[in-house]
């Protein structure tokens, strides 16, 4: 037996899974997060791997100016993390200075404004 690991573009996953059906025992796939493609086609780490740094990069890419717990849950689900960590992520992001709590809101409807500085 041989173990094969490779990277596949998201758009090709279905095609690859159909072609290897019946040939591969127990196929497993995992989404790759925190990756950026260089112009030469090689893959590199997009951020330092810290959850807050990845959240900051996501906020900048999506051009989000304000977020709340629902936005944090959406980010966590997009990288395969449990959405229950949203409040922890918001607390850490606030401590690092990525976001700032908008004054006047109740905890239930807390809105966080995204700062322009990056982590």
PECOR-V926897 format. One line per field, one symbol per residue. psi: psi as a letter, one per 30 degrees, with the letter a starting at -180 (. if undefined). A space follows every 50 residues. Layout:
psi: ???
//
This chain:
psi: lkkkklkkkeffeeeeeeefkffkkikkkkkklhkkklfgflklkeagfk eeeeeeeeeeefhkfklaeeeeeeeeefgglkffgeeeeeeeeeefgelk kkkflleehkkkkklfll.
//
